[in-house]
Amino acid sequence: YNNPDAAIDRRNYVIGRMVANGYVDKAAGDKAMAEPLKVVNRLDTDENQAAAYYVEELRKEILALGAQKKLTGIDSKGAAEEAFLEGGLSIRSTLDSNLQLIAQTALRAGLETYDRRHGWRGPIGALEASDDFEAALKAFASNKDNKPKIAGGGNTWQLAVVRTVAKDGVRLGLASGETGTLSAEDVKWSNPHKREGGGTGLKVGDVVQVSRDPTPDVSSQLITDYGVPKKAAANAPWRLRQVPALQGALVAMDPHTGRVYAMAGGYSFERSQFNRAIQAKRQPGSSFKPFVYAAAMEQVDPATNTYKWTPSYRVPDIPYVSCDPNQAKCYKPTNYSEQFYGLTTLRVGVEKSRNAMTVRLASEIGFDKVSAMGEKMGIYDKLPPYESMALGAGDTTVMRMAVAYAELVNGGKQVSPVMFDRIQ
């Protein structure tokens, strides 16, 4: 709030009218007026935090439209920014806040699941052992050098310091002033960590992040298991948490209209504002294979003037070797199983994501046809006609891949991503 005195006056006036109209008695009204002013940030909700990447991309689009003079009454990027921040624009986006929260929750859970399989990376800091751990942890959190280490944790996470390490368990002191024990499962998880200077696992003075929420495991849980808040017992052990070292992205859109319902550009916008759904170019890998098969089924065999490459057409799934005199090694793609399966239909090849037969099929129809399909579907601006490109070795974005798959669902008709319906 910018004017606390005026805010208190207004609050007291409203309470006074409630007393005068008989909604509360005078004693309750006087007690409420004596309370300090409490401010609740209406944007500090799970839904709003989950939509941070989406909102930032929306802002960029509006500024770009302003720079292109496509907004009525706005003739520059600066004017668009002023209108966006101060002009009271009413923006109706395509965002579905429920789907956005589900998308961000699912992405975070998936990244945490993968990260936990690779072990605990160690404490985020260290403090001297003290009974006044609450003040020490608050001082640790307020230190600007420590903020990047803490940023990105969940809303239910809090800082804790290890007070004792014994055979019967690990005891913690928390920033909230509470004390508690660490889950035996997480003590075991932290034990293999090798410390600098020798030793393993946790030790007294370690500053860690903990939560009473169960740690997610998408390999065995549904989103209702890890995404729906559940009240833990007061004496439940604390769970050791860490922000994942890796990142990911997710886009959910209507394949027929292109309306973007949800977009998660990373584990935490607070920790990294780089939107991996839009800005990060990565190899799509096997998710590009369906477009290789689509390119084949679109081709007419010049020898017979018929559509030769149908779903029932069989391609040998056998070792494929291609040697270039300018390269030190030959190109030898293998299947994930490191086995080959002989003559296989295109339908089974795409279903089982076979590598060798996909490259062989691309070679049979021509690598230039695969490149043309990738460019036509908007996955790539320019795709070199190389063998490895048939297995998704090119660079593209999650948004582009989502749009390409939407076009498959949409009967091959072009789809453009739409993030807002109206600006006024």
C-alpha positions in Angstrom: 0.0 0.0 0.0 1.2 3.5 -0.7 -0.9 5.4 1.9 -1.3 3.4 5.0 -3.1 6.1 7.0 -5.7 6.5 4.4 -6.1 2.7 4.1 -6.6 2.5 7.9 -9.1 5.3 7.9 -11.1 3.6 5.2 -11.0 0.3 7.0 -12.1 1.8 10.3 -15.0 3.6 8.5 -16.2 0.3 7.1 -16.0 -1.4 10.5 -17.8 1.6 12.1 -20.7 1.2 9.6 -20.8 -2.5 10.3 -21.2 -1.7 14.1 -23.8 1.0 13.4 -25.9 -1.4 11.2 -25.7 -4.2 13.8 -23.5 -6.6 11.9 -21.0 -6.8 14.7 -21.0 -5.5 18.3 -19.0 -2.5 19.5 -16.4 -4.7 21.4 -15.6 -6.7 18.2 -15.5 -3.5 16.2 -13.1 -1.8 18.6 -10.9 -4.9 18.6 -10.8 -5.0 14.8 -9.9 -1.3 14.6 -7.0 -1.9 17.0 -5.5 -4.6 14.7 -2.5 -3.5 12.6 -3.1 -3.2 8.9 -2.7 -6.5 7.1 -2.0 -6.5 3.3 -2.7 -9.6 1.1 -1.0 -9.7 -2.3 -3.8 -10.7 -4.6 -1.3 -11.9 -7.2 0.5 -14.1 -4.8 -1.5 -17.2 -5.6 -0.6 -20.6 -7.1 -2.6 -19.8 -10.3 -0.8 -16.4 -10.8 2.6 -17.8 -10.1 2.0 -20.7 -12.5 1.1 -18.2 -15.3 4.3 -16.1 -15.0 5.9 -17.4 -18.3 2.6 -17.0 -20.1 2.0 -13.4 -18.9 5.5 -12.4 -19.8 5.2 -13.8 -23.3 1.8 -12.0 -23.6 3.5 -8.7 -22.7 6.2 -9.3 -25.4 3.6 -9.9 -28.0 1.7 -6.7 -27.1 4.9 -4.7 -27.3 5.7 -6.2 -30.6 2.2 -5.4 -32.0 2.7 -1.8 -30.8 6.1 -1.6 -32.5 4.4 -2.9 -35.7 1.6 -0.2 -35.3 -1.1 -2.9 -35.2 -2.8 -1.6 -32.1 -5.3 1.3 -32.6 -3.9 4.5 -31.1 -0.5 3.1 -30.4 2.3 3.9 -32.8 5.5 2.6 -31.1 6.8 0.0 -28.7 7.3 2.7 -26.1 3.7 3.8 -26.4 2.6 0.1 -26.1 4.7 -0.4 -23.0 3.2 2.8 -21.4 -0.3 1.6 -22.2 0.5 -1.9 -20.9 1.9 -0.7 -17.6 -0.1 2.5 -17.0 -2.9 2.8 -19.6 -5.4 0.4 -18.1 -5.5 -2.0 -21.1 -8.1 -4.7 -20.9 -6.6 -7.9 -22.2 -8.6 -11.1 -22.7 -6.1 -14.0 -23.1 -6.7 -17.6 -24.1 -5.1 -18.8 -20.9 -7.1 -21.4 -18.9 -5.8 -20.8 -15.3 -6.8 -24.3 -14.2 -4.9 -26.0 -17.1 -2.0 -23.6 -16.5 -1.7 -24.6 -12.9 -1.9 -28.3 -13.8 0.7 -27.8 -16.5 3.2 -26.0 -14.2 2.6 -28.6 -11.4 3.1 -31.5 -13.8 6.3 -30.0 -15.2 7.7 -29.3 -11.8 6.9 -32.8 -10.6 8.4 -34.4 -13.6 11.7 -32.4 -13.3 11.9 -33.1 -9.5 11.3 -36.9 -10.1 14.1 -37.0 -12.6 16.4 -34.8 -10.4 15.9 -37.0 -7.3 17.0 -40.1 -9.2 20.4 -38.4 -9.6 20.9 -37.8 -5.9 21.2 -35.0 -3.4 23.6 -32.3 -4.5 24.3 -30.9 -1.0 23.3 -28.1 1.3 22.7 -24.5 0.0 24.7 -23.0 2.8 26.0 -23.5 6.3 25.5 -21.8 9.7 27.1 -22.0 13.1 25.1 -24.3 15.5 22.9 -22.1 17.6 19.7 -22.2 19.6 18.6 -19.0 17.9 18.3 -20.8 14.6 15.1 -18.8 13.6 17.0 -15.5 13.5 20.0 -17.0 11.8 17.9 -18.5 9.0 16.0 -15.2 8.5 19.4 -13.5 8.2 20.6 -16.1 5.8 17.4 -15.7 3.6 17.7 -11.9 3.6 21.4 -12.0 2.4 21.3 -11.0 -1.3 24.0 -13.5 -2.1 21.8 -16.3 -0.9 18.6 -15.3 -2.7 19.5 -17.1 -6.0 20.2 -20.3 -4.0 16.7 -20.2 -2.4 14.7 -18.9 -5.4 12.4 -21.2 -7.2 11.3 -23.5 -4.3 7.7 -24.3 -3.8 5.3 -22.2 -1.8 5.3 -24.8 1.0 9.1 -25.0 1.2 11.1 -23.4 3.9 14.6 -23.1 5.1 15.9 -25.4 7.8 19.2 -25.9 9.6 20.5 -29.3 10.7 20.8 -29.3 14.5 21.8 -32.9 15.2 22.8 -35.9 13.2 22.5 -39.2 15.0 21.7 -42.9 14.4 18.1 -42.3 15.4 17.6 -39.5 13.0 18.3 -35.9 11.9 16.8 -33.1 13.8 16.1 -29.7 12.2 15.5 -26.1 13.2 13.2 -24.3 10.8 12.8 -20.6 9.8 9.3 -20.6 11.2 10.8 -21.3 14.7 9.6 -24.9 14.8 11.8 -27.9 15.3 11.3 -31.3 13.6 12.9 -34.4 12.2 13.9 -35.3 8.7 12.2 -38.2 7.0 14.3 -41.4 7.3 13.9 -41.9 3.5 15.5 -38.5 2.8 18.3 -39.1 5.3 19.1 -42.3 3.3 18.7 -40.3 0.0 21.3 -37.7 1.2 23.8 -40.2 2.5 25.7 -40.9 -0.8 26.5 -37.2 -1.2 30.3 -36.7 -1.0 31.3 -33.5 0.7 34.3 -31.3 -0.1 37.0 -32.1 2.4 35.7 -35.6 3.1 32.6 -37.1 4.6 29.2 -37.9 3.2 25.6 -36.9 3.8 24.2 -34.3 6.1 26.2 -32.6 9.0 25.3 -30.2 11.7 25.0 -26.6 10.4 23.8 -27.5 6.9 21.2 -25.2 5.5 18.6 -27.1 3.4 15.1 -26.6 2.0 12.3 -28.8 3.4 8.6 -29.3 3.0 5.9 -31.4 4.6 4.5 -32.1 1.2 5.3 -35.6 -0.2 8.1 -35.6 -2.8 6.6 -36.2 -6.3 7.2 -39.3 -8.3 5.5 -39.1 -11.7 6.5 -42.7 -12.5 4.1 -44.1 -9.9 1.7 -41.2 -9.0 -1.1 -39.3 -10.6 -1.3 -35.5 -10.4 -4.0 -35.9 -7.8 -1.4 -37.5 -5.6 1.3 -34.8 -5.8 -0.6 -31.8 -7.2 -3.5 -31.5 -4.7 -2.5 -30.0 -1.4 -3.0 -32.3 1.5 -2.7 -31.3 5.2 0.2 -33.2 6.8 0.0 -34.3 10.5 1.6 -31.9 12.9 4.3 -34.5 13.9 4.9 -35.7 10.3 8.6 -35.7 9.4 10.0 -33.1 7.0 11.0 -34.0 3.5 14.3 -32.8 2.0 13.8 -30.8 -1.2 16.1 -29.3 -3.8 15.5 -27.2 -7.0 16.2 -29.4 -10.0 19.4 -28.8 -11.9 17.7 -29.4 -15.2 14.9 -27.6 -17.0 11.9 -28.3 -19.2 8.9 -26.7 -21.0 5.3 -27.5 -21.8 2.7 -26.1 -24.2 -1.0 -27.1 -24.3 -3.1 -25.7 -27.1 -6.3 -26.3 -29.1 -5.2 -28.2 -32.2 -8.0 -26.7 -34.3 -7.9 -23.1 -33.3 -4.4 -22.6 -32.1 -5.6 -21.1 -28.8 -2.8 -21.6 -26.2 -4.4 -22.8 -23.0 -1.2 -23.3 -21.0 2.5 -22.7 -21.3 5.3 -23.5 -18.8 8.6 -22.2 -19.8 10.7 -23.7 -17.0 10.7 -25.0 -13.4 10.4 -21.5 -11.9 10.0 -18.0 -13.4 11.5 -16.5 -10.2 14.7 -18.5 -10.8 14.9 -18.1 -14.5 12.9 -15.9 -16.9 14.2 -17.6 -20.0 11.1 -19.1 -21.6 12.2 -22.6 -22.8 8.8 -23.1 -24.6 9.5 -20.2 -27.0 13.2 -19.2 -26.8 15.1 -22.5 -26.3 16.1 -24.3 -29.5 16.6 -28.0 -28.7 16.8 -31.2 -30.7 13.3 -32.8 -30.9 14.7 -36.3 -31.2 12.2 -39.0 -31.9 9.2 -36.6 -31.7 10.2 -35.6 -35.2 9.9 -39.2 -36.6 6.1 -39.0 -37.4 6.9 -36.2 -39.9 9.4 -38.5 -41.6 6.7 -41.1 -42.1 4.2 -38.4 -43.1 6.7 -37.2 -45.8 6.9 -40.8 -47.1 3.2 -41.4 -47.2 2.8 -38.1 -49.1 5.1 -39.2 -51.9 4.1 -40.8 -55.1 6.4 -43.6 -56.4 7.6 -42.3 -59.8 8.0 -45.9 -61.0 4.4 -46.9 -60.5 2.7 -43.5 -60.1 1.0 -44.8 -57.0 1.2 -44.1 -53.3 3.8 -46.8 -52.4 4.6 -45.8 -48.9 1.4 -46.7 -47.0 1.1 -47.7 -43.3 1.4 -51.4 -44.4 4.5 -50.8 -46.5 7.5 -52.8 -45.0 11.0 -51.4 -44.5 13.9 -53.6 -43.4 14.8 -52.9 -39.8 18.4 -54.0 -40.2 21.8 -52.3 -39.6 22.2 -49.1 -41.5 25.7 -47.9 -42.3 26.7 -44.7 -44.2 30.3 -43.7 -44.7 31.6 -40.3 -45.8 35.3 -40.0 -46.8 35.4 -36.6 -45.2 34.3 -38.0 -41.8 36.4 -40.0 -39.4 33.5 -42.4 -38.5 30.7 -44.0 -40.4 27.1 -43.2 -39.4 25.5 -46.2 -37.7 22.2 -45.5 -36.0 20.9 -48.3 -33.7 17.6 -48.9 -32.0 17.2 -48.1 -28.3 17.0 -51.9 -27.6 20.2 -52.4 -29.6 18.4 -55.1 -31.6 17.0 -55.2 -35.1 13.7 -56.7 -36.1 13.7 -57.3 -39.9 10.9 -56.3 -42.2 8.6 -54.0 -40.3 5.6 -52.0 -41.4 5.6 -48.2 -41.3 2.8 -48.3 -38.7 4.9 -50.4 -36.3 8.0 -48.4 -37.1 6.5 -45.2 -35.9 4.7 -46.9 -33.0 7.9 -48.4 -31.7 10.1 -45.4 -32.7 12.6 -47.5 -34.6 15.8 -45.6 -35.5 17.5 -47.6 -38.2 14.4 -48.2 -40.3 13.4 -44.5 -40.0 16.7 -43.4 -41.5 16.4 -46.1 -44.1 13.0 -44.9 -45.1 14.2 -41.3 -45.2 17.0 -42.5 -47.5 14.5 -44.3 -49.7 12.3 -41.3 -50.3 15.1 -38.7 -50.3 16.4 -36.7 -47.4 15.3 -33.5 -49.2 11.7 -34.7 -48.9 12.1 -35.0 -45.1 13.7 -31.5 -45.0 10.8 -30.1 -47.0 8.2 -31.6 -44.7 10.0 -30.3 -41.6 10.0 -26.8 -43.1 6.5 -26.9 -44.4 5.1 -27.9 -41.0 6.9 -24.9 -39.5 9.2 -27.1 -37.3 12.4 -25.7 -38.9 13.2 -22.6 -41.0 15.9 -24.5 -42.8 16.7 -28.2 -42.3 19.9 -29.6 -44.0 19.2 -32.9 -45.8 21.4 -35.1 -43.6 20.7 -38.6 -42.3 20.7 -37.6 -38.6 18.0 -35.0 -39.2 15.6 -37.8 -39.8 16.0 -38.7 -36.1 15.4 -35.1 -34.9 19.0 -33.8 -34.8 17.9 -30.3 -35.9 17.1 -27.4 -33.5 13.5 -26.2 -32.8 11.3 -25.1 -30.0 8.6 -26.7 -27.9 6.0 -24.2 -29.3 6.9 -25.1 -32.9 6.6 -28.8 -32.2 3.2 -28.3 -30.5 2.0 -26.3 -33.6 3.2 -29.1 -35.9 1.4 -31.8 -34.0 -1.7 -29.6 -33.9 -1.5 -29.4 -37.7 -1.5 -33.3 -37.9 -4.6 -33.4 -35.7 -6.2 -30.6 -37.8 -6.0 -32.6 -41.0 -2.9 -30.9 -42.3 -4.3 -27.4 -42.1 -2.0 -24.6 -40.9 -2.4 -23.6 -37.3 -1.0 -20.4 -35.7 -0.6 -20.1 -31.9 -3.0 -17.5 -30.4 -2.5 -16.1 -26.9 -5.2 -13.4 -26.7 -8.7 -12.8 -28.0 -9.0 -9.0 -27.4 -7.1 -5.9 -26.4 -8.9 -2.7 -25.6 
